[in-house]
Amino acid sequence: MIRFVSVTLRAAALAACLGLVLPARADTPSADAAQGLFDEAKALLGAGRASEACPKFEESQRLDPALGTSLNLADCYEKEGRLGVAWLTFRDAAAQARSGGHLDAAEVAEERGRDLAARLPKLVIDVRGAERTPGLSLQRNGSAVRREDFGQPVPAEPGTHHVLASAPGRESWVGSVVIGEAPNTTYIEVPELASLVRTHTPVPVEQSRPKRWDARRTAALAVGGVGLAGVVVGSVYGFTSIARGNDADEFCDGPRCRNPKGVRLRSDAQDAGTIATVAFAVGVLGAAGGTFLWLSAPASDAGTSVGVAPGGVSVRTLF
């Protein structure tokens, strides 16, 4: 399939992009459907109906990824007013164009991205407290954050942003921050992630002295921590599901929804709801398991030792 890149740019850059032809693809049902959606989206975008065009570009890109679709999708996002998503899409399209040798298209995408970045507020996810954690990963609003963006000012949409930090063998951390409309820089700090299994240095005691801490209680705290993390993550995605569902209702007629944006929002709401349900289930199981382990641990650390020594009997009570 041959697809031409066509985006609104300065005159010279636009001419260069219009002349870019991508490699031909096999004629398959998916590719044909993608081309049909691409053509429909182009017509809608040309008619000033960006909110209807963007979902068609998205579906075309899903069926048959192409550089031309990426650039047009980014342009559509910008015209729809979703500047943060547009910036991310231009950035990805620029990287794709450079790797494919389409330098003119790469320069166009980079220039559009720079223009958007100058108009957007910035978010810095400060990981200095957790940067030494092995396997640290971050998500912002459900999307993975690139490691090269850790601690860097990244353009972001105004509104509430949720950050999830996780690492193998560590408790997850969730934080939220509200970004204003002004092009300022907002910071959110990720603390050091606590270990799921805490180790204790044994204290030398006499053989007759009972243990002050039972391993079962350590396991109870670990399982309970997992449960708490599940409740927190479930709450975040639960609120997201409700919000997406409410947005979808504006484009849908009851259970029937034919508007592409409504379909996408309802799908997002269902995905977030599924994650919330699983997270809450993990939270309930973790809380129940932690409670059981804690209650089944030895009831008291106190004890009494009795010893026989020359000259009498010694009794020692420990608290």
C-alpha positions in Angstrom: 0.0 0.0 0.0 1.3 3.5 -0.8 0.4 6.2 1.6 1.3 9.9 1.3 2.1 12.0 4.4 0.0 15.2 4.5 0.1 17.5 7.5 -0.4 21.2 8.0 3.1 22.7 8.2 5.1 25.7 6.9 5.0 25.8 3.1 8.4 24.3 2.4 8.2 21.6 5.0 4.6 20.7 3.8 5.8 20.3 0.3 8.6 18.0 1.4 6.2 15.8 3.4 3.6 15.6 0.6 6.3 14.2 -1.6 7.2 11.4 0.8 6.1 8.0 -0.3 6.3 5.0 2.1 7.2 1.5 1.0 4.4 -0.5 -0.6 2.7 -3.0 1.6 1.0 -6.3 0.9 -2.6 -6.0 -0.2 -4.4 -7.6 2.8 -7.9 -7.0 4.3 -6.3 -5.2 7.3 -4.3 -3.0 5.1 -7.3 -2.2 2.8 -9.4 -1.4 5.9 -6.6 0.8 7.3 -6.4 2.7 4.0 -10.2 3.2 3.9 -10.2 4.6 7.5 -7.2 6.8 6.6 -9.0 8.3 3.6 -12.2 8.9 5.7 -10.2 10.5 8.4 -8.4 12.8 6.0 -11.7 14.0 4.6 -13.1 14.6 8.1 -10.0 16.5 9.2 -10.2 18.6 6.0 -13.8 19.5 6.9 -12.7 20.7 10.4 -14.2 17.6 12.2 -11.1 16.6 14.1 -13.0 14.9 16.9 -14.5 12.4 14.4 -11.2 12.1 12.4 -8.9 11.2 15.2 -10.5 7.8 16.2 -10.4 6.8 12.5 -6.7 7.6 12.3 -6.1 5.7 15.5 -7.9 2.6 14.2 -6.0 2.9 10.8 -2.7 3.0 12.7 -3.7 0.0 14.8 -4.6 -2.1 11.7 -1.6 -1.1 9.6 1.0 1.2 11.3 2.5 3.8 8.9 4.5 7.0 9.3 2.0 9.0 7.3 -0.8 7.9 9.7 1.3 8.9 12.7 1.9 12.4 11.4 -1.7 13.0 10.5 -2.8 11.5 13.8 -0.6 14.0 15.7 -1.9 16.8 13.6 -5.4 15.7 14.3 -4.7 15.6 18.1 -3.4 19.1 18.0 -6.5 20.4 16.1 -8.7 18.6 18.6 -6.9 20.5 21.4 -5.2 17.4 22.9 -1.8 19.1 22.9 0.0 16.7 25.2 -1.0 13.6 23.3 -0.1 15.5 20.0 3.4 16.2 21.3 4.0 12.6 22.3 2.7 11.4 18.9 5.0 13.9 17.0 7.9 12.7 19.1 7.3 9.1 18.3 6.7 9.9 14.6 10.0 11.8 14.4 11.9 8.8 15.8 10.1 6.5 13.4 10.9 8.8 10.4 14.6 9.0 11.3 15.0 5.3 11.7 13.4 4.9 8.3 15.6 7.4 6.6 12.8 10.0 6.1 14.8 13.0 7.3 12.4 15.7 5.9 9.5 14.1 7.7 11.6 13.8 10.9 12.5 17.5 10.8 8.8 18.4 10.3 7.7 16.2 13.2 10.4 17.6 15.5 9.6 21.2 14.6 5.9 20.6 15.3 6.8 18.9 18.6 9.0 21.9 19.7 6.2 24.3 18.9 3.8 22.3 21.1 6.3 21.9 23.9 6.7 25.6 24.2 2.9 26.0 24.7 2.5 23.2 27.2 3.2 23.1 31.0 5.9 20.6 32.1 5.8 17.7 34.6 9.0 16.5 36.3 8.8 13.0 37.9 11.6 13.3 40.5 13.0 9.8 41.2 16.1 10.8 43.2 14.7 9.0 46.2 14.1 5.8 44.3 16.6 5.9 41.4 18.8 3.2 42.9 15.9 0.7 43.1 16.6 -2.2 40.7 14.0 -2.5 38.0 12.2 0.7 38.8 9.4 1.5 36.3 7.0 4.4 36.1 3.5 4.9 34.6 1.7 8.2 34.1 -2.0 7.9 33.6 -1.6 4.2 32.7 1.1 4.8 30.1 4.8 3.8 30.6 7.3 6.6 31.1 10.6 6.2 29.2 13.6 5.9 31.4 15.3 8.9 29.6 12.3 11.0 30.8 12.9 10.2 34.5 13.6 13.5 36.3 13.2 15.5 33.0 10.6 18.2 32.3 8.1 16.6 29.9 5.2 18.4 28.3 1.9 17.4 29.8 -1.8 18.2 29.5 -3.3 20.4 32.1 -5.3 18.5 34.7 -4.8 15.7 37.2 -2.0 13.1 36.5 -1.5 9.8 38.4 2.0 8.4 38.7 2.5 4.7 39.6 6.0 3.5 40.6 6.8 -0.2 40.9 9.8 -2.5 41.1 10.3 -6.3 41.6 10.2 -7.1 45.3 9.1 -3.6 46.3 5.8 -2.1 47.4 4.1 0.0 44.6 3.6 3.7 45.1 0.9 5.9 43.7 0.8 9.6 43.7 -1.2 12.4 42.0 -0.5 15.9 40.9 -2.6 18.7 39.4 -1.1 20.6 36.5 -2.4 24.1 35.7 -3.0 25.8 32.4 0.0 28.1 32.6 3.2 26.9 30.9 5.0 26.3 34.3 6.9 23.2 35.6 5.3 21.0 38.2 7.2 18.4 40.2 6.1 15.1 41.8 8.6 13.2 44.0 8.7 9.4 44.0 10.0 8.2 47.4 12.2 5.1 48.0 10.0 2.0 47.5 9.7 -0.2 50.6 10.7 -3.8 50.4 7.9 -6.3 50.4 9.9 -8.7 52.7 11.8 -6.9 55.4 14.8 -8.6 56.8 15.8 -8.3 60.5 19.2 -8.7 62.1 19.0 -11.2 64.9 19.9 -10.0 68.3 22.0 -12.4 70.4 19.9 -13.6 73.4 20.2 -16.4 75.9 18.9 -19.8 74.7 16.0 -19.7 77.1 14.8 -16.3 75.9 11.7 -16.5 73.6 11.8 -14.7 70.2 10.6 -11.1 70.2 9.2 -11.3 66.7 7.7 -14.1 64.8 8.3 -14.6 61.0 4.6 -15.0 60.5 4.1 -11.3 61.5 6.7 -10.3 59.0 4.8 -12.2 56.3 1.5 -10.6 57.6 3.0 -7.1 57.0 4.2 -8.0 53.5 0.9 -9.5 52.5 -1.0 -6.6 54.0 1.2 -4.2 52.1 0.3 -5.9 48.8 -3.4 -5.6 49.8 -3.0 -1.9 50.5 -1.3 -1.4 47.2 -4.1 -3.2 45.5 -6.7 -1.0 47.1 -4.8 2.2 46.1 -4.4 1.1 42.5 -8.0 -0.1 42.3 -9.2 3.2 43.6 -7.2 5.1 40.9 -8.4 3.0 38.1 -12.0 2.9 39.5 -12.2 6.7 39.4 -10.7 6.6 35.9 -13.3 4.1 34.8 -16.2 6.2 36.1 -14.8 9.4 34.5 -14.4 7.7 31.1 -17.8 6.2 31.4 -19.4 9.6 32.1 -17.5 11.1 29.1 -18.7 8.2 26.9 -22.4 8.8 27.9 -22.2 12.2 26.1 -21.6 10.5 22.8 -23.8 7.4 23.3 -27.5 6.6 23.4 -27.8 4.3 26.4 -26.0 0.9 25.8 -25.8 1.6 22.1 -22.9 3.7 21.0 -22.1 4.4 17.3 -19.9 7.5 17.7 -16.2 6.5 17.4 -15.1 8.7 20.3 -17.9 7.3 22.5 -16.8 3.7 21.6 -13.2 4.5 22.4 -14.2 6.2 25.7 -16.4 3.3 26.7 -13.7 0.8 25.9 -11.2 2.8 28.0 -13.8 2.8 30.9 -14.2 -1.0 30.6 -10.4 -1.6 30.6 -9.9 0.7 33.6 -12.9 -1.1 35.4 -11.3 -4.5 34.8 -8.0 -3.3 36.2 -9.8 -1.8 39.2 -11.7 -5.0 39.8 -8.6 -7.1 39.8 -6.7 -4.7 42.0 -9.5 -4.5 44.5 -9.6 -8.4 44.5 -5.9 -8.5 45.2 -6.4 -5.8 47.9 -9.1 -7.8 49.7 -7.2 -11.0 49.5 -4.0 -9.3 50.8 -5.9 -7.7 53.7 -7.6 -10.9 54.6 -4.3 -12.9 54.3 -2.4 -10.3 56.3 -5.0 -10.3 59.1 -5.0 -14.1 59.3 -1.2 -14.3 59.5 -1.0 -11.6 62.1 -3.7 -13.1 64.3 -2.3 -16.6 64.0 1.2 -15.4 65.2 2.2 -16.2 68.9 0.0 -14.1 71.2 2.7 -12.9 73.5 6.5 -12.3 73.4 6.7 -12.6 77.2 8.2 -15.7 78.7 9.7 -17.1 81.9 12.9 -19.1 82.1 13.8 -21.3 85.1 17.3 -22.5 85.7 19.1 -24.6 88.4 22.4 -23.4 89.6 24.7 -24.2 92.5 23.2 -22.7 95.6 19.6 -22.4 94.4 17.0 -22.0 91.6 16.9 -18.8 89.4 13.7 -17.5 87.8 13.8 -14.8 85.0 10.7 -13.2 83.4 11.1 -11.5 80.0 8.7 -8.8 78.7 
